[in-house]
Amino acid sequence: MSASATQPPARRGRLSLYLDLIRWDRPAGWLLLLWPTLGALWFAADGFPGWHLLAVFVLGTILMRSAGCCVNDVADRDFDRHVKRTAQRPVTSGAVSVKEALALGAALALVAFALVLTTNGPTVAWSFGALAITLAYPFAKRFVSLPQAVLGVAFSVGIPMAFSAVRDGAVSATAAWLLLGNLGWVLAYDTEYAMVDRDDDLRIGIKTSAITFGRFDVAAVMASYALFLAIWGVLGLRAGLGGAFALGMAAALGQAFWHWRLIRDRTRDGCFRAFRHNHWLGFAVFAGIVAGYALRP
C-alpha cells in the first residue's frame, strides 16, 4: 500500500487539527456566548441593531471563543492528559505544538480586534478587558474555588460591549443587570459540565464549582438558572416585549426543568447532555427577545 493511501496530505491534516483545536465541530460553545451577546444588542438598540453591528458581534464572538480554546488547551495540556474525555485534544496529544496553538489564537484574536475597530473608541477599550479575562480564565481553576464565575465574566463581557457599540460608549444599568443574569446562566451550565469530570478533577487537584458545591450542586445549578431567567424576564417585560417574549421565556424555563431531570442523578451522560443542549435554552430567550421587539406596538 502506498504512503499516500495510508496518510492524508500534510496540509489537510494540519487544517483538520486546527479545526479540532478551535472546536469547529462543536458549535455549542460559541452559541452559548453568542445568544446573550445578541440579546444585549437588541436591548441596547431597542430592536434590530443593524447589519454592521450584527456581523461584528457574530463574527467576533466566534473568533474570540476559538482563540480562547487555543489558550485554554495550552494552559490545561498537563491536566487534560489525565482526563479521558480531553486526552486526545491536539495540544495535549502533541499533534499541535504550543507555539502553533498560541499563534493561531493570536491570529484569531487580531481578526476579532480588527472587527471591533469598526465600532467606536469605548468599545475598543472594552475589548482589551475581554482579552484579559479570556487569557486569565484558563488559570482560574488552579486558584479559585468557583472558576465558573470567572468564565461567567468572560462569557458576559460582550453584553457591555454591545451597549457601548450601540450607544456610542454609554453602558446603562440594564447592561449591568443583563450581565448579572448571564453570570447565573454560565454558572448553571458550566457546573453541569464540571459535574461530568468531577472524579477526574478531584484526582488531579483542579478546583471547580461542582466540587465546591458538593452535594448541593444540583440545587446550585437550578438556583443559577432561576437567577438568569428571573433577571432577563423582568427586563424583557419592562421593555414591553409582551407575549412573544413570555413564550420564549416559558420555553427556556421548560428546558431548565428538563435539565434538572437530566442532572438530578448526577450521571456523567445526563450532566453532559444537559450541558450540550444549553444553547437551545439561550436561543429560546434570544428568540423571545427578537420576536418581542418585532411584534411590540
C-alpha positions, 0 to 999 in steps of 0.5 A: 500500500502506498504512503499516500493511501495510508496518510492524508496530505500534510496540509489537510491534516494540519487544517483538520487539527486546527479545526479540532483545536478551535472546536469547529465541530462543536458549535455549542460553545460559541452559541452559548456566548453568542445568544446573550451577546445578541440579546444585549444588542437588541436591548441596547438598540431597542430592536434590530441593531443593524447589519454592521453591528450584527456581523461584528458581534457574530463574527467576533464572538466566534473568533474570540471563543476559538482563540480562547480554546487555543489558550485554554488547551495550552494552559490545561495540556498537563491536566487534560492528559489525565482526563479521558474525555480531553486526552486526545485534544491536539495540544495535549496529544502533541499533534499541535505544538504550543507555539502553533496553538498560541499563534493561531489564537493570536491570529484569531484574536487580531481578526476579532480586534480588527472587527471591533475597530469598526465600532467606536473608541469605548468599545475598543477599550472594552475589548482589551478587558475581554482579552484579559479575562479570556487569557486569565480564565484558563488559570482560574481553576488552579486558584479559585474555588468557583472558576465558573464565575470567572468564565461567567465574566468572560462569557458576559463581557460582550453584553457591555460591549454591545451597549457601548457599540450601540450607544456610542460608549454609554453602558446603562444599568440594564447592561449591568443587570443583563450581565448579572443574569448571564453570570447565573446562566454560565454558572448553571451550565458550566457546573453541569459540565464540571459535574461530568469530570468531577472524579477526574478533577478531584484526582488531579487537584483542579478546583471547580464549582461542582466540587465546591458545591458538593452535594448541593450542586444540583440545587446550585445549578437550578438556583443559577438558572432561576437567577438568569431567567428571573433577571432577563424576564423582568427586563424583557417585560419592562421593555414591553416585549409582551407575549412573544417574549413570555413564550420564549421565556416559558420555553427556556424555563421548560428546558431548565426543568428538563435539565434538572431531570437530566442532572438530578442523578448526577450521571456523567451522560445526563450532566453532559447532555444537559450541558450540550443542549444549553444553547437551545435554552439561550436561543429560546430567550434570544428568540423571545427577545427578537420576536418581542421587539418585532411584534411590540406596538 
